[in-house]
Amino acid sequence: MAVILCALAAALCFVYGAVVFCAGSGSKFYMVWALGGVFFAAFAAALRLDVQDRIPPALRRGFWAVLLVCLVLFLCLEGLVLSGFRDKGRADMDYIIVLGAQVKETGPSVVLRYRLDAALAYLEENPETVCILSGGQGKNEPCSEAEGMYRYLTAQGIAPNRLIMEDRSTDTSENIAFSMAFIEDRNASVGIVTNDFHVFRGVRLARAAGLHNACGVAADSTALYLPNNMVREAFGIMKDLVCGNLF
């Protein structure tokens, strides 16, 4: 039974990795799923060939201990990711910062449209709030993410004088750091608008950078790619913890 389960897990990883690859997001994170497939396939082969019986008991115990620690760590990180899923911010905030995502020739990607629609709803309900659009131009993008977001929101009726474009950033840490140049008061209330799976890290980065009154405004996400995004966020949180960006 264990061999069958590992083989199924390997197949699921390979198939899901192919689905993520075909999405054409510009990220190479699909390779993690390919590596997961290789791991489960190798594990199934080892079980099938009874390789574990030829390994010294101390090494076997060490392997399972490391695997257990990794699993517990991963589950803790996913718990942090889930903690931001329902954040909706507060009324009448001074600013909201929309974190950038891919812009295509046809306009904002699905992920970015979710963020923009959440920002649009907030701006319509809170007419005094100023919106900072944060995102530079990637190699596979026709314009900066900030410009793509500006075009989308103005087309939906948001007044241009409520929108500030930050068009140099290349990742979430830079989104926050470069957007702060437009916020003079570090105690201003700031909403971080991003997809539900990304809220925890976005808010923690903002608070660690000095925006002490930051909170999350969670946008929806695509169910098909949610497993990929949540696993990717776990790695993102680990990276920012190691780099000292979160606390």
N, C-alpha and C positions, 0 to 999 in steps of 0.2 A: 504493500500500500504506500509506504514512504517513497519508493522509487517512482510510482505512478504520480504521486502528488508533486514531486520535484520535477518530473518531466512535464507535467501540465503547467507548473509555474514557469519553467523555462520557455515553453511555447507561448504563454501569455506575455511574457516579457518581450520576446522577439516580435510578436505581432503588434503589441502596443507601441514598441519602439518604432516600428515601421509606420504606424499611424501618426505618431508625433513627427517623424521625419517628413512625411507627406504634407503635413500642415504648413511647412515652409516658413517657420517663424524666424529663421535666421539664427536660432540657437542650436548648439550641438549637444544639448542635454539628452537627446535621444540615445546617445552613446551609453549613458548610464543604464538604460533599459537593456541594451545589447550586452553590457557587462553582467547585468543581473541574469540574463538568459544563459550566458556562459557559465556563471556560478552555479545556477540550479542544474544545468545539464551535466556539469562536472560532478556535482554532488550526487545526482541520480546514478551516474556511471560508477562512482565510488561505492555507493550502496549496493548496486547490482553485482559488482565484482568483489564485494566484501573486503575492500581495501582497508577499512577501518580496523579490521582484526589484525592487520600487520603493523599498525602504528602503536608505538609505546603508550601505555595508559596515561602517563603524565602529559604527553603531547595532546592526546585526545581531550583530556580534561581542560588543558589550556585553551584548545580551540573552542570548546563549548563555552568556556568562561568568557572569552573575548567576544564570541557571537552573542551571548546573553547581554553583555555590557552594551554592545552596539545597538541591540534591539531596544533595550530600556532607554538609551540615549535618544534613539530615533523617535520612540513613542513620546518622550518628554518634549522634544522639539515640535512634534506634530500637535501636541496639546497646546503649545504656545501659538502655533499658527491658527488653530481653531478658536482661540480666545478672542480673536479680532473679527470673527465672521459677522457678528451682529451689530458692530459699532455704527452708529448713525450720526455721530457728532452732536453739537449743541446748536440751538437757535442763535442767530445774529452774531456769528463769529466774525472777527475782523478780516480774516483771510481764509481762503482755502487754497491748497496747493494740489494741483492735479499732476500726479506722477506720470511721466510719458511711457508710451509703449509704441510698438511698430506702426508706422504710417506706410500705406501702400499707394500705388498709383491711383487706385480707385478711392482713396481716402483712409480714414483711421481703420486699423484692424479691428476685429470683433472685440478683442480684449480691451483696446483703447476706447471703443464706442461705449462699452459698459461703464467705464470710468467717466466719460464725458456726459453720458445720460444721467449719472448720479450727480455730477457737478451741475448740470443744467437744472435738475429738479431742485437742488439746494439753492442755487442762485435765484431762481424764480420765487422761491418761498422766503428768501432773505435778501431783499433788494439793496441793502447797504454793504453787503460783503464784497470784497475785492478778490479776484481769482488770479492766481499765478499759474501759468501753464509751463511746465518744466520738462524739457527734453531736447537734446541736440539731434543732429542728422547722422544716421548710420549709413554705412556703405550701400545698403540695399534699400534706402529710402529716398523718395523724390524731393523731399524738403525736410526741414527740421520738424521734430514731433511737436514742438511748441507752435509752429506755424500751422501745421495740420489741425491741431486742436483749436487754434484761433479761428480758422476758417469754418470749422464745424459749429462752434458755439455762436459765432456771429450770424451764420446762416439760420440758426435756430432763434434768433432775435435778441441775443445778449448784447448789450451796448459795448462797443469797443473800449470805452473808457473804464470799464470794469475789469478789463483783461490785461495782464502783464505777461509778456513772453520772456522766458528764460531759455535760451536756445544753445547752451554750451555743454550741458551735462550729458554723461554717457552711462551712468548707473544710478542706483537709488541714493547712494551716499552723496553723489554730486548733485542730484535733484534737490536734496535738502540744503546742502551747503551753498549752492549758487542761488537758490531761491531766497535764502536768508538775507542776501544783499538788498532785497526790496522791502524788508521788514525792519523798520528802525527800532520798534519797541519789542524787546525779547519777551515781554510779558503779554504780548498781544495773543488773542485767542486764534488758533490756527487749526483748520481741519485738513487732514491728509487724505486726499481722495484717491483710492486705488481699489483694486479687486479684493474681494473678501480674504483670499489666501495670502495677500501681501500686506494687509493692514498692520498686523503686529509689528513686523520689521520696520515698515515705514514710520510708524509712530515712535517706536523706540529710537530709531535713528534721529528723528526730529528732536526728541527730548534730550538725547545725549549731546546733540549739537548745540543746544541752548534754547530751543523753543519749548520752554517749560510748560506752556499752556496748550500743548498740542493734543489732539485727539483724532480718532479715525472716523472716516466716512466710507463705509464699505459699499462697493459696487458689486454687481453680480459677476459670475464667471461661467464659462462653458463647462457643462458637466463632463463631456468626453475628455477634456484635457485637465480636469481638476486633479486627478491622481498625479500626473506629471508635474503640475504646478506646485502641489503640496510637497512632493518629494524634493523638488528643486528649492523650495523655500527653506526646507530643513538644512540643506547645504548652504544656502545663503545666510541663514542665522548663524551657523557654525563659522562661516568665513568672517562675518562681522564681529562675532565674539572674539575670535582669534586676533583680529586686527584692532580690537578695542573700540569699535565704532558704536556699540549698543549701550554701554554703561560708562 
